[in-house]
Amino acid sequence: MNTLTINTEAIDEAVLALLYLTLHDHFRAWKGFDWDTLNRLYERGFIGDPVGKAKSIVFTEEGLRESERLFKQYFTVSGEKPLANQA
């Protein structure tokens, strides 16, 4: 039986990019992703502590910049602007 080795760094990048898709209130995003992944992003300083009753996470300044960069890298076509971000 083959065991798959999961590339958690790639998953973390994808989740950080997708969090940008749910950006609201300038620095918050809905936290509907795997808890282990959110915890790794917290440990790396990209988001505030995801544990709590809030249904959203808070980006750090670095996390928001990296989230936007990854979103543009993976999910936009060259020459197009990303989503007009929410107020």
C-alpha positions in Angstrom: 0.0 0.0 0.0 1.4 3.4 -1.0 1.3 6.2 1.5 0.9 9.7 0.2 3.2 12.3 1.7 1.2 15.6 1.9 3.0 18.8 1.1 1.7 20.9 4.0 3.6 24.0 2.7 1.8 23.8 -0.6 -1.5 23.4 1.3 -0.7 26.4 3.5 0.0 28.5 0.4 -3.2 27.5 -1.2 -5.3 28.2 1.9 -3.6 31.5 2.5 -4.4 32.5 -1.1 -8.0 31.3 -0.8 -8.4 33.3 2.4 -7.9 36.4 0.3 -11.0 35.4 -1.6 -13.2 35.8 1.5 -11.5 39.0 2.7 -13.9 41.5 4.4 -13.6 44.5 6.7 -10.1 45.1 5.2 -8.3 42.5 7.3 -10.6 39.6 8.2 -11.4 36.4 6.3 -13.8 33.5 6.9 -12.0 30.6 8.6 -13.7 27.7 6.9 -10.5 25.7 6.4 -8.7 22.9 8.1 -7.7 23.7 11.7 -4.2 22.3 11.4 -3.6 24.5 8.4 -4.9 27.6 10.1 -2.8 26.8 13.2 0.4 26.6 11.0 -0.5 29.9 9.4 -0.9 31.4 12.9 2.5 29.9 14.0 4.1 31.5 10.9 2.7 34.9 11.8 0.3 35.3 8.9 -2.9 35.3 10.9 -4.0 35.9 14.5 -4.9 33.0 16.7 -7.8 31.2 14.9 -9.1 29.6 18.1 -12.2 31.2 19.4 -15.9 31.8 18.7 -15.3 34.3 15.8 -16.1 32.8 12.4 -13.3 34.8 10.8 -9.6 35.1 11.2 -7.6 38.4 11.4 -4.7 38.8 9.0 -1.4 40.2 10.2 0.0 42.9 7.9 2.5 40.4 6.5 -0.2 37.8 6.2 -2.5 40.1 4.2 0.4 41.0 1.8 1.4 37.4 1.3 -2.3 36.3 0.9 -2.8 38.9 -1.8 0.5 37.9 -3.5 -0.4 34.2 -3.5 -3.9 34.9 -4.7 -2.6 36.9 -7.7 0.1 34.2 -8.4 -2.3 31.3 -8.4 -5.7 32.7 -9.4 -5.4 35.7 -11.7 -4.6 36.0 -15.4 -1.7 38.2 -16.3 -2.9 41.8 -16.9 -6.1 41.5 -14.8 -6.6 43.0 -11.4 -7.7 40.8 -8.4 -11.1 41.1 -7.0 -12.2 44.6 -6.0 -11.8 44.2 -2.3 -14.5 44.5 0.0 -15.1 47.5 2.3 
